[in-house]
Amino acid sequence: MKDHVENPDNHARLEREVQFDLDQIRQALDGLRYGQVTIVIHDGAVVQIDRTEKRRFRSSSNASQG
């Protein structure tokens, strides 16, 4: 992305790109209880979103005691 917006068409395109990126980030966060979301940016643009989810289970010794 450029640092400046020269005309309304470029501004509208930039707005759509930012909205798309935000929607993708929201989707990655949706329902995440434990974990992380990593956003990779190159040259001012989002190029990758990684979601790592951790799932925690009770150990079998704890389950048999309860």
BELBELVEN-V425750 format. One record per residue. N is the residue number from 1. SS is DSSP state (H for helix, E for strand, L for the rest). PHI is phi as a letter, one per 40 degrees, with the letter a starting at -180 (NA if undefined). Layout:
# BELBELVEN-V425750
n ss phi
N SS PHI
N SS PHI
This chain:
# BELBELVEN-V425750
n ss phi
1 L NA
2 L c
3 L c
4 L b
5 L b
6 L c
7 L a
8 H d
9 H c
10 H c
11 H c
12 H c
13 H c
14 H c
15 H d
16 H c
17 H c
18 H c
19 H c
20 H c
21 H d
22 H c
23 H c
24 H c
25 H c
26 H d
27 H c
28 H c
29 H c
30 L d
31 L g
32 L c
33 L b
34 L b
35 E i
36 E a
37 E b
38 E b
39 E b
40 E b
41 E b
42 E b
43 L f
44 L g
45 E b
46 E c
47 E b
48 E a
49 E b
50 E b
51 E b
52 E b
53 E b
54 L b
55 L b
56 L b
57 L b
58 L c
59 L c
60 H c
61 H c
62 H c
63 H c
64 H c
65 H c
66 L c
